[in-house]
Amino acid sequence: MGFFSSDPVNLSIQLNQPIDQPYYPGAPVTGHALLTSSVEDFATQLFISLIGKTTVDFSVSHGMGDDRRWVGYHEETPLFTLSQTLITTTADGQPQTLLRDRGHRLPFSFTFPERTSMPHALPPSFEHTSQAKCVVEYELRVTLVGEGRRKPIFFAQPVCFLPLRSVEQMQLGMGVGRGFYPFVQDHRIASSALFLPTEMAGKASKRNTLKDLFTSSSSLPWTDITLSASLPQSIVLGTNQILPIFLCLKINKTSDPAIEIPDVLFRVEKVALVNFVAYRALRDDRTFYRPNYAGEEAQLEEHGLKLGVVEEEKVVEKDRGGGRMDEEERGENGFGEEKGKEKYIEKSKENHETFGEKSKVDDERAEGSEFRWTCQVRMPTDVEPAFRSYTICSSWMVQGKIEVIVKGKSKELKFETPGFEIVSPFGDR
């Protein structure tokens, strides 16, 4: 509709694809601009634009007591603007006549760019409104300039954008911890105050000794164990929303070779997806001005989302040796490539054939045995890939706490994987 509801001219946009379907770099953006007027009107120009921009708006408290002041910081950064004229004046410079109650359906066509005009890779559509307003937005805007109008009227239609899956995009989330992020450098905002965080891994392990605290013997029986967890470093957005976490308990050594551990209990205490959002902006002197306050301010926020699991706990029997394989061979379902699955089956058959030849005493010994379980975590669908821009950076981390119970004794393992990659479903084209 028009800028004012009482305006006789009505503007709208009709896209050729569903509004909630995201665009990718190089994708055609096509549709029609619709214009109707309840009275006879005159247009000197009607044009449509595809626009991308980032907006950061927040406040910081400075001073103490009566001298405390809130200072505003604001930054609006254009990413790109593409425009196309749909109606213009006649050859002799006269405005076009818009007939009363007659609809105008005007086609348009754009190609979504891959990079900004500066340039750097376009970030995905993004909205963060906690302590600050941080928005990456893309929209189609149709604008009418009419004869005798003091202001143009316009209609804006938001569109969703996701970048391509590329090496550059996948590396944006790497090496991100609880520190400021590497913003894209901009001559208006200094980057010297920002630093790169340390690199993190996607594995965690913990070695412990379990002691029987209920025995009356002065020489307490003990079991030396290693509990480890590993998980993929990335997941493709919208394709497979199950994230596997591979858990393994290994019995390294026991005080008595006769100790038997037929099974253990794995329990998932917590798994969370943590989003780190860093943002920066220049001081907005319209709110409050004092020369001694910083002209630039950068902030970092951390927000966690608890994730659900398919099974919260599982009793696991001892691995007989048939299911062991390297982590590189395991995929999202625990097998990975087909050859990894075949290798698993072959090892299982081989183990089954030779198992009967082993003595029961050797089989029941706890030392060297392993207990494995793949915990399946449900991932949300309304998240976006990691990105960085001039004023906003976003990345992900998976955190978790696992409990294992061995013969009534409990141990915990906490793990986190900074730089976890949520990858765009659109591959290089």
C-alpha positions as CSV (number, residue, x, y, z in Angstrom):
1,M,0.0,0.0,0.0
2,G,1.0,3.6,-0.1
3,F,3.0,5.3,2.6
4,F,-0.2,6.7,4.1
5,S,-3.4,4.5,4.2
6,S,-5.5,7.4,2.9
7,D,-3.3,7.8,-0.2
8,P,-5.3,7.0,-3.4
9,V,-2.3,5.2,-4.9
10,N,-1.6,1.6,-3.8
11,L,1.8,0.0,-4.3
12,S,2.7,-3.7,-3.8
13,I,5.2,-6.3,-5.0
14,Q,4.4,-9.8,-6.3
15,L,7.4,-12.2,-6.3
16,N,7.7,-15.3,-8.6
17,Q,8.9,-17.5,-5.7
18,P,7.5,-17.9,-2.2
19,I,8.4,-15.1,0.2
20,D,9.9,-17.5,2.8
21,Q,12.2,-19.1,0.2
22,P,15.8,-17.8,0.5
23,Y,17.7,-16.4,-2.4
24,Y,21.4,-17.2,-3.0
25,P,24.2,-15.4,-5.0
26,G,23.5,-15.4,-8.7
27,A,19.8,-16.3,-8.2
28,P,17.2,-14.4,-10.3
29,V,14.9,-12.1,-8.3
30,T,11.9,-11.6,-10.5
31,G,8.3,-10.6,-10.1
32,H,5.9,-7.7,-10.7
33,A,5.4,-4.3,-9.2
34,L,1.6,-3.6,-8.8
35,L,0.2,-0.1,-8.9
36,T,-3.4,1.0,-8.7
37,S,-5.0,4.4,-8.1
38,S,-8.5,5.3,-7.0
39,V,-8.2,8.7,-8.7
40,E,-6.5,9.9,-11.9
41,D,-2.9,10.6,-11.0
42,F,0.4,11.5,-12.7
43,A,3.7,9.8,-12.2
44,T,7.1,11.3,-13.2
45,Q,9.0,8.1,-12.2
46,L,8.4,4.7,-10.8
47,F,11.4,2.6,-9.9
48,I,12.2,-0.6,-8.0
49,S,15.4,-1.3,-6.0
50,L,17.0,-4.4,-4.5
51,I,18.8,-3.2,-1.3
52,G,21.0,-4.7,1.3
53,K,22.2,-3.1,4.5
54,T,23.3,-3.7,8.1
55,T,22.1,-1.7,11.1
56,V,23.5,-1.6,14.6
57,D,21.9,0.4,17.4
58,F,22.8,0.1,21.2
59,S,23.5,2.2,24.3
60,V,26.3,2.0,26.8
61,S,26.3,3.4,30.4
62,H,29.2,5.7,31.3
63,G,30.1,7.2,34.6
64,M,28.8,6.6,38.1
65,G,26.1,8.1,40.4
66,D,24.8,11.5,39.3
67,D,27.4,11.6,36.5
68,R,26.1,8.4,34.9
69,R,25.0,8.9,31.3
70,W,23.7,6.6,28.6
71,V,25.6,7.1,25.3
72,G,24.0,5.8,22.1
73,Y,25.9,4.1,19.3
74,H,24.4,3.8,15.8
75,E,25.7,2.6,12.5
76,E,23.9,1.9,9.3
77,T,26.0,0.4,6.5
78,P,24.8,-0.1,3.0
79,L,25.9,-3.4,1.4
80,F,24.6,-2.8,-2.2
81,T,21.8,-1.1,-4.1
82,L,20.5,-2.2,-7.5
83,S,17.8,-0.2,-9.3
84,Q,15.5,-0.5,-12.3
85,T,13.2,2.1,-13.7
86,L,9.6,0.9,-14.5
87,I,7.9,4.2,-15.4
88,T,9.5,7.5,-16.5
89,T,8.3,10.6,-18.2
90,T,7.3,10.7,-21.8
91,A,9.6,11.7,-24.7
92,D,8.6,15.3,-24.3
93,G,9.2,15.3,-20.6
94,Q,5.5,15.0,-19.5
95,P,4.5,12.7,-16.6
96,Q,2.7,9.4,-17.3
97,T,-1.0,9.3,-16.6
98,L,-2.3,6.8,-14.1
99,L,-5.9,6.1,-15.0
100,R,-8.5,5.8,-12.2
101,D,-9.2,2.2,-11.0
102,R,-6.9,0.7,-13.6
103,G,-4.1,-1.7,-12.4
104,H,-0.6,-1.5,-13.6
105,R,1.4,-4.7,-13.5
106,L,5.1,-4.0,-14.3
107,P,7.7,-6.8,-14.5
108,F,11.2,-6.5,-13.0
109,S,14.3,-8.7,-12.9
110,F,17.5,-8.6,-10.8
111,T,20.3,-11.0,-10.1
112,F,21.3,-11.3,-6.5
113,P,24.9,-10.3,-6.0
114,E,27.5,-12.4,-4.2
115,R,29.6,-9.6,-2.7
116,T,29.0,-6.1,-1.4
117,S,30.0,-2.9,-3.2
118,M,33.2,-2.5,-1.0
119,P,33.6,-5.7,-1.5
120,H,33.2,-8.6,0.9
121,A,31.0,-11.7,0.9
122,L,27.4,-10.8,1.6
123,P,26.2,-12.0,5.1
124,P,23.0,-13.9,5.5
125,S,19.7,-12.4,6.6
126,F,20.1,-11.9,10.3
127,E,18.2,-10.3,13.3
128,H,19.4,-10.0,16.8
129,T,17.4,-7.8,19.3
130,S,18.6,-8.5,22.8
131,Q,20.8,-5.9,24.4
132,A,21.3,-4.3,21.0
133,K,19.6,-4.2,17.7
134,C,21.7,-5.9,15.1
135,V,20.1,-6.5,11.7
136,V,21.2,-7.7,8.3
137,E,18.3,-7.1,5.9
138,Y,17.5,-7.3,2.3
139,E,14.4,-5.9,0.6
140,L,12.8,-4.9,-2.6
141,R,11.5,-1.4,-2.6
142,V,9.2,0.2,-5.2
143,T,9.0,4.0,-5.2
144,L,6.6,6.4,-6.9
145,V,7.6,10.0,-7.6
146,G,4.4,11.8,-8.6
147,E,3.7,15.3,-10.0
148,G,2.7,17.6,-7.3
149,R,3.7,15.3,-4.5
150,R,5.9,16.7,-1.7
151,K,7.3,13.2,-0.9
152,P,7.6,10.0,-2.8
153,I,5.5,7.0,-1.7
154,F,7.0,3.5,-1.5
155,F,6.3,-0.1,-0.6
156,A,9.0,-2.4,0.8
157,Q,9.0,-6.2,0.6
158,P,11.7,-8.1,2.7
159,V,13.5,-11.0,1.1
160,C,15.6,-13.7,2.7
161,F,19.2,-14.3,1.6
162,L,21.7,-17.2,2.3
163,P,25.3,-17.2,1.0
164,L,26.8,-20.0,-1.0
165,R,28.6,-22.9,0.8
166,S,32.3,-22.0,0.1
167,V,35.7,-22.3,1.8
168,E,35.5,-18.6,2.6
169,Q,32.1,-18.9,4.2
170,M,33.0,-22.0,6.2
171,Q,36.2,-20.5,7.6
172,L,34.3,-17.5,9.1
173,G,33.3,-19.5,12.2
174,M,36.7,-21.0,12.8
175,G,38.8,-19.9,15.7
176,V,36.1,-17.9,17.5
177,G,36.0,-17.9,21.2
178,R,34.9,-15.5,23.9
179,G,36.7,-12.6,22.4
180,F,36.1,-9.9,19.8
181,Y,35.8,-11.1,16.2
182,P,37.8,-10.1,13.1
183,F,35.4,-7.5,11.6
184,V,35.8,-6.6,8.0
185,Q,38.0,-3.6,8.0
186,D,36.4,-0.2,7.4
187,H,38.2,3.1,7.2
188,R,35.5,4.7,9.3
189,I,35.9,2.3,12.3
190,A,39.4,1.4,13.6
191,S,40.1,-2.4,13.9
192,S,43.2,-2.1,16.1
193,A,41.1,-2.7,19.3
194,L,39.8,-6.0,18.1
195,F,41.7,-9.3,18.4
196,L,41.6,-12.8,17.0
197,P,40.6,-15.5,19.5
198,T,42.4,-18.8,19.9
199,E,41.7,-21.9,17.8
200,M,39.6,-24.6,19.3
201,A,39.1,-28.3,18.6
202,G,36.0,-30.4,18.2
203,K,36.9,-33.1,20.7
204,A,37.0,-33.5,24.5
205,S,38.2,-36.3,26.8
206,K,38.7,-36.9,30.5
207,R,40.6,-39.5,32.4
208,N,39.6,-40.5,35.9
209,T,40.1,-43.2,38.5
210,L,36.9,-44.7,40.0
211,K,37.4,-46.0,43.6
212,D,35.0,-48.3,45.5
213,L,34.3,-46.1,48.5
214,F,32.0,-48.7,50.1
215,T,34.6,-51.4,50.7
216,S,36.0,-52.1,54.1
217,S,39.4,-53.1,52.7
218,S,42.3,-50.7,53.3
219,S,43.3,-51.4,49.7
220,L,40.5,-49.9,47.7
221,P,39.7,-51.4,44.3
222,W,40.0,-48.9,41.5
223,T,39.3,-48.6,37.8
224,D,41.1,-46.2,35.5
225,I,38.8,-44.9,32.7
226,T,38.9,-42.4,29.8
227,L,35.6,-40.8,28.8
228,S,35.7,-39.0,25.4
229,A,33.3,-37.2,23.1
230,S,33.6,-36.1,19.5
231,L,31.3,-34.6,17.0
232,P,31.3,-33.2,13.4
233,Q,32.6,-29.7,13.0
234,S,29.7,-28.7,10.8
235,I,26.1,-29.4,9.8
236,V,24.3,-28.4,6.6
237,L,21.4,-26.0,7.3
238,G,18.0,-27.5,6.5
239,T,19.2,-30.9,5.2
240,N,19.8,-33.1,8.2
241,Q,18.8,-31.7,11.6
242,I,20.3,-34.5,13.6
243,L,23.7,-33.8,15.1
244,P,25.6,-37.0,16.2
245,I,27.8,-36.9,19.3
246,F,30.1,-40.0,19.5
247,L,30.7,-41.0,23.1
248,C,33.3,-43.6,24.2
249,L,34.3,-45.0,27.6
250,K,37.5,-46.9,27.7
251,I,38.6,-49.1,30.6
252,N,42.4,-48.5,30.8
253,K,43.3,-50.5,33.8
254,T,41.9,-52.0,37.0
255,S,43.4,-52.9,40.4
256,D,42.1,-56.4,40.0
257,P,42.0,-58.2,36.6
258,A,39.0,-60.1,37.7
259,I,36.8,-57.0,37.9
260,E,33.9,-57.3,35.6
261,I,32.1,-54.4,33.9
262,P,29.4,-55.8,31.7
263,D,27.7,-52.5,30.9
264,V,27.7,-48.8,31.6
265,L,25.0,-46.1,31.6
266,F,25.5,-42.9,29.5
267,R,23.3,-40.0,30.4
268,V,23.0,-36.6,28.6
269,E,22.8,-33.8,31.1
270,K,22.8,-30.9,28.7
271,V,23.6,-30.0,25.1
272,A,23.3,-26.4,24.0
273,L,23.9,-24.4,20.8
274,V,25.6,-21.1,21.8
275,N,25.5,-18.0,19.5
276,F,28.2,-15.3,19.8
277,V,27.2,-12.0,18.4
278,A,29.8,-9.2,18.2
279,Y,28.9,-5.7,17.0
280,R,30.4,-2.2,16.9
281,A,29.3,1.3,16.0
282,L,30.3,4.9,16.1
283,R,28.9,7.2,18.8
284,D,25.6,8.8,18.0
285,D,26.1,12.4,19.1
286,R,22.3,13.1,18.8
287,T,21.7,11.2,22.1
288,F,24.3,12.7,24.3
289,Y,27.7,14.1,23.6
290,R,30.8,14.5,25.7
291,P,34.2,14.6,24.0
292,N,35.9,12.2,26.5
293,Y,33.5,9.3,25.7
294,A,34.7,6.8,23.1
295,G,33.9,7.6,19.5
296,E,33.7,3.8,18.8
297,E,32.3,1.0,20.9
298,A,32.4,-2.8,20.4
299,Q,30.3,-5.3,22.4
300,L,30.0,-9.1,22.5
301,E,26.9,-11.1,23.5
302,E,26.5,-14.8,24.2
303,H,23.2,-16.6,24.1
304,G,22.6,-20.3,24.5
305,L,19.7,-22.5,23.3
306,K,19.1,-25.9,25.0
307,L,18.9,-28.7,22.4
308,G,16.7,-31.8,22.6
309,V,18.1,-35.3,22.2
310,V,16.4,-38.5,20.8
311,E,17.5,-40.5,23.8
312,E,18.5,-38.9,27.1
313,E,20.2,-42.0,28.5
314,K,21.4,-45.4,27.2
315,V,22.7,-48.6,28.8
316,V,25.6,-49.8,26.7
317,E,27.2,-53.2,26.7
318,K,30.9,-53.8,26.2
319,D,32.2,-53.3,22.6
320,R,33.5,-56.7,21.5
321,G,35.9,-55.1,19.1
322,G,33.7,-55.4,16.0
323,G,32.5,-51.8,15.8
324,R,35.7,-49.9,16.2
325,M,36.8,-47.6,13.3
326,D,38.5,-44.4,12.8
327,E,36.5,-41.2,13.3
328,E,37.2,-40.1,9.7
329,E,35.1,-43.2,8.6
330,R,32.1,-42.2,10.6
331,G,29.5,-39.8,9.3
332,E,26.4,-38.3,10.6
333,N,24.8,-41.7,11.2
334,G,27.9,-43.2,12.8
335,F,29.1,-44.9,9.6
336,G,29.8,-42.2,7.1
337,E,30.7,-43.5,3.7
338,E,29.4,-46.9,2.5
339,K,32.8,-48.4,2.6
340,G,32.9,-47.5,6.3
341,K,29.7,-49.4,6.9
342,E,31.0,-52.4,5.0
343,K,34.2,-52.4,7.1
344,Y,32.0,-52.3,10.2
345,I,30.1,-55.4,9.0
346,E,33.2,-57.3,8.0
347,K,34.8,-56.6,11.4
348,S,31.6,-57.8,13.2
349,K,31.6,-61.1,11.2
350,E,35.3,-61.6,11.9
351,N,34.8,-61.0,15.6
352,H,31.8,-63.3,15.7
353,E,33.7,-66.1,14.1
354,T,36.7,-65.8,16.5
355,F,34.8,-64.9,19.6
356,G,33.9,-68.6,20.4
357,E,37.5,-69.5,20.4
358,K,38.3,-67.1,23.3
359,S,37.9,-68.1,26.8
360,K,35.1,-66.6,28.8
361,V,37.6,-65.3,31.4
362,D,39.5,-63.2,28.8
363,D,36.2,-61.9,27.5
364,E,34.9,-60.8,30.9
365,R,38.0,-58.9,31.8
366,A,37.3,-55.2,32.0
367,E,40.8,-53.9,31.1
368,G,41.0,-52.6,27.5
369,S,37.2,-52.9,26.9
370,E,35.3,-50.0,25.4
371,F,31.7,-48.8,25.6
372,R,30.4,-46.7,22.7
373,W,27.2,-44.8,22.1
374,T,26.1,-42.2,19.4
375,C,23.9,-39.6,21.0
376,Q,21.5,-37.9,18.5
377,V,20.9,-34.2,19.0
378,R,18.0,-32.3,17.4
379,M,19.2,-29.1,15.7
380,P,17.0,-26.1,15.2
381,T,16.0,-25.0,11.7
382,D,15.8,-21.2,12.3
383,V,19.5,-20.4,12.5
384,E,21.9,-18.9,10.0
385,P,25.5,-19.6,8.9
386,A,28.4,-17.8,10.7
387,F,29.4,-14.5,9.0
388,R,31.4,-11.3,9.5
389,S,30.7,-7.9,8.2
390,Y,31.8,-4.3,8.9
391,T,29.7,-4.0,12.0
392,I,28.3,-7.5,12.9
393,C,29.9,-10.9,13.4
394,S,28.2,-14.1,14.4
395,S,29.5,-17.6,15.1
396,W,28.4,-20.8,16.9
397,M,29.6,-23.2,19.6
398,V,28.2,-26.5,20.8
399,Q,28.4,-27.1,24.6
400,G,27.5,-30.3,26.5
401,K,27.7,-32.2,29.7
402,I,27.7,-36.0,29.7
403,E,27.4,-38.3,32.7
404,V,28.6,-41.9,32.8
405,I,27.7,-44.4,35.5
406,V,30.1,-47.4,36.0
407,K,29.2,-49.9,38.7
408,G,27.2,-47.3,40.6
409,K,30.0,-44.6,40.4
410,S,29.3,-41.4,38.4
411,K,31.7,-39.2,36.4
412,E,31.0,-36.2,34.2
413,L,32.5,-34.9,31.0
414,K,32.0,-31.3,29.8
415,F,32.9,-30.3,26.2
416,E,32.6,-27.4,23.9
417,T,33.4,-26.9,20.2
418,P,33.9,-23.2,19.3
419,G,33.9,-22.5,15.6
420,F,31.1,-25.0,15.0
421,E,29.9,-24.4,11.4
422,I,26.3,-24.2,10.3
423,V,26.8,-24.4,6.6
424,S,24.6,-22.9,3.9
425,P,22.5,-25.5,1.9
426,F,23.5,-23.7,-1.3
427,G,26.7,-25.1,-2.8
428,D,29.1,-23.3,-5.2
429,R,27.3,-22.8,-8.5
